[in-house]
Amino acid sequence: MSKQDYTSVFDIIGPVMTGPSSSHTAGAARIGKIAREVFGETPESVNVYLYESFAKTYRGHGTDVAIAGGILGMNADDEKLHESLLIAQAHGVAIQFIPLAEDVHHPNTAKLVMRARDKKMTIVGASIGGGSVKITNINDIPVDINGGTPTILIFHQDLPGLIARVATILSDLEINISTMKVDRDSKGNNAYMVIELDQEELHTSLDAIREIPYIKSVTYIGRNI
């Protein structure tokens, strides 16, 4: 983990959490919760593919219960985190953990394939230490979401003027943009914006952005997820 990955002293000390490990438990819970937020609802089923260190120690270090808890909307310090698999089963959420032998960029990596009715989404995230995470891929589109900065994630069709319209609405709402990354899979097709904010938390609605034609989804990812 490089020094650029730290946003505060708490990233080094570690989060308030239910143990045993900030990387394997707290970070894993955050991956699950961010995935749930981006998916937009509690999924009906999830296949969780675990790589390298996660794959080897996920039961002993509580990675499985942590990811399941995040999927159910729990934070890393939730007292019921260790009961998450039973709670998921009681609510009809089928979660399967599948360890793989493949090498990946970061040893604490998980890929979540979530489904609900005819909806499907794949999210890849890594727990990079101290409870911090990076979301690196959504539906086969490379992204860079660190989970430590309030962030707006927007998926849209690649059309002229959409980025300018989003920036104008944020300006009208007096929301200051810290950084913005935009990318697309090809001209005129799927595209996304990752907008990091200066605010500690967002205290306004983003419905004006959601109402822009050709905007597919708008998700706010706060620091406290």
C-alpha positions in Angstrom: 0.0 0.0 0.0 1.6 3.3 -1.1 1.4 6.5 0.9 -1.0 7.9 -1.7 -3.6 5.3 -0.6 -3.9 6.9 2.8 -6.4 9.7 3.2 -6.1 10.2 7.0 -4.3 8.9 10.1 -7.3 6.5 10.7 -6.3 4.6 7.5 -3.0 3.8 9.2 -4.4 3.1 12.7 -7.3 1.1 11.3 -11.1 1.3 11.7 -13.5 0.7 14.5 -14.5 -2.9 13.7 -15.5 -6.3 14.7 -12.3 -8.4 14.4 -10.1 -10.2 13.8 -8.4 -8.4 10.9 -8.7 -4.9 9.4 -7.8 -6.3 6.0 -9.7 -9.5 6.0 -12.7 -8.4 8.0 -13.2 -4.6 8.0 -12.0 -4.2 4.4 -14.0 -7.2 3.3 -17.2 -5.8 4.9 -16.6 -2.5 3.1 -16.2 -4.3 -0.3 -19.5 -6.0 0.3 -21.3 -2.8 1.4 -20.0 -0.8 -1.5 -21.1 -3.6 -3.9 -24.6 -3.5 -2.4 -24.7 0.3 -2.8 -23.7 0.2 -6.4 -26.1 -2.7 -7.1 -28.8 -0.6 -5.6 -30.6 -3.2 -3.5 -30.0 -6.4 -1.5 -29.3 -9.1 -4.1 -31.1 -12.4 -4.2 -28.0 -14.3 -4.8 -24.2 -13.6 -4.8 -21.3 -15.7 -5.9 -18.2 -14.4 -4.2 -14.9 -15.5 -5.9 -11.9 -15.2 -3.5 -8.3 -14.8 -4.6 -4.9 -15.5 -3.1 -4.8 -14.5 0.6 -8.6 -14.2 0.8 -9.0 -17.6 -0.8 -6.6 -19.3 1.7 -7.9 -17.8 5.0 -11.4 -16.5 4.4 -13.1 -18.8 7.0 -10.5 -18.3 9.7 -10.2 -14.6 9.3 -14.0 -14.0 9.0 -13.8 -12.7 5.4 -16.9 -14.7 4.5 -19.1 -13.2 7.3 -17.7 -9.8 6.6 -18.5 -9.7 2.9 -21.9 -11.2 3.7 -22.5 -8.5 6.3 -21.6 -5.8 3.9 -24.0 -7.2 1.3 -26.7 -7.0 3.9 -25.8 -3.4 4.6 -23.8 -3.9 7.8 -20.8 -1.8 8.8 -17.5 -3.3 9.9 -18.3 -2.6 13.6 -21.8 -4.1 13.5 -22.4 -6.5 16.5 -24.3 -8.9 14.2 -21.5 -9.2 11.6 -20.6 -12.7 12.8 -24.2 -13.8 12.3 -24.4 -12.4 8.8 -24.5 -15.8 7.0 -27.4 -17.0 9.1 -29.2 -13.7 8.7 -28.7 -13.9 4.9 -30.1 -17.4 4.8 -33.1 -16.3 6.9 -33.8 -13.5 4.5 -33.5 -15.7 1.4 -30.2 -14.3 0.2 -28.0 -17.1 -1.2 -24.3 -16.4 -0.8 -21.7 -18.8 -2.1 -18.0 -18.4 -1.6 -15.7 -19.8 -4.2 -11.9 -19.8 -3.6 -9.7 -19.7 -6.7 -6.1 -20.4 -7.4 -5.6 -17.5 -9.9 -3.0 -14.8 -9.3 -4.3 -11.2 -9.2 -2.9 -7.7 -8.7 -3.7 -7.6 -5.0 -3.8 -10.7 -2.7 -6.9 -9.6 -0.8 -9.2 -9.5 -3.8 -12.8 -10.6 -4.2 -15.2 -10.6 -7.2 -18.9 -10.4 -6.4 -21.4 -11.5 -9.0 -24.8 -10.3 -7.7 -28.2 -11.2 -9.1 -31.8 -10.1 -8.4 -34.6 -11.1 -10.8 -33.2 -10.3 -14.3 -30.6 -7.9 -12.9 -26.9 -8.9 -12.7 -23.8 -7.0 -11.7 -20.1 -8.0 -11.2 -17.9 -6.0 -8.9 -14.2 -6.6 -8.1 -12.6 -5.0 -5.0 -9.4 -5.4 -3.0 -8.8 -4.8 0.7 -5.6 -2.8 0.7 -4.9 -2.5 4.5 -6.2 -0.8 7.6 -9.8 -1.3 6.4 -9.3 0.7 3.2 -10.5 -0.7 -0.1 -10.3 -0.2 -3.8 -13.1 -1.1 -6.2 -11.3 -1.9 -9.5 -13.9 -3.2 -11.9 -17.7 -3.0 -12.4 -19.3 -5.1 -15.1 -15.9 -5.6 -16.8 -15.3 -1.8 -16.9 -12.0 -0.8 -15.0 -12.7 1.8 -12.3 -10.7 3.3 -9.5 -12.9 3.9 -6.4 -11.0 4.1 -3.1 -13.9 4.1 -0.7 -12.2 6.7 1.5 -13.4 9.8 -0.2 -17.1 10.7 -0.8 -17.7 9.7 -4.4 -20.5 9.9 -7.0 -20.5 7.0 -9.5 -22.5 7.6 -12.6 -23.0 5.1 -15.5 -24.4 6.6 -18.7 -24.4 6.4 -22.4 -21.5 8.1 -24.1 -23.0 11.2 -25.6 -21.8 14.8 -26.1 -22.7 17.2 -23.3 -23.5 14.8 -20.5 -20.4 15.4 -18.5 -21.0 19.2 -18.8 -24.6 18.8 -17.6 -23.6 16.8 -14.6 -20.9 19.3 -13.7 -23.3 22.2 -14.0 -25.9 20.5 -11.7 -23.2 19.8 -9.1 -22.1 23.4 -9.3 -25.7 24.6 -8.8 -26.0 22.4 -5.7 -22.7 23.9 -4.4 -21.0 20.6 -4.5 -17.3 21.0 -5.1 -15.5 18.4 -7.3 -12.1 17.2 -6.0 -11.3 14.9 -8.9 -13.3 13.5 -11.8 -12.4 10.5 -13.9 -14.4 9.6 -17.0 -14.0 6.6 -19.3 -16.0 4.5 -21.7 -15.9 1.0 -23.2 -16.3 2.5 -26.8 -17.5 5.6 -28.5 -21.3 6.1 -28.1 -21.7 3.1 -25.8 -21.3 2.5 -22.0 -19.4 5.2 -20.1 -18.9 6.2 -16.5 -17.9 9.1 -14.3 -16.1 8.7 -10.9 -16.5 12.1 -9.1 -14.7 12.6 -5.8 -16.0 15.4 -3.6 -14.5 17.8 -1.1 -17.4 17.4 1.3 -17.2 14.9 4.2 -20.7 13.8 3.4 -23.4 14.6 0.8 -26.4 16.4 2.2 -28.5 16.9 -0.9 -30.4 14.9 -3.5 -28.9 13.8 -6.7 -32.3 13.3 -8.4 -31.6 16.2 -10.8 -28.7 14.1 -12.3 -30.8 11.0 -12.4 -33.4 12.8 -14.5 -30.9 13.6 -17.3 -31.7 11.5 -20.4 -29.2 8.6 -21.0 -28.1 8.6 -17.4 -28.4 4.9 -16.4 -27.5 5.0 -12.7 -26.2 7.4 -10.0 -24.7 6.1 -6.8 -23.3 8.0 -3.8 -20.5 6.2 -1.9 -19.8 7.9 1.4 -16.7 7.7 3.6 -18.6 5.8 6.3 -19.6 2.9 4.1 
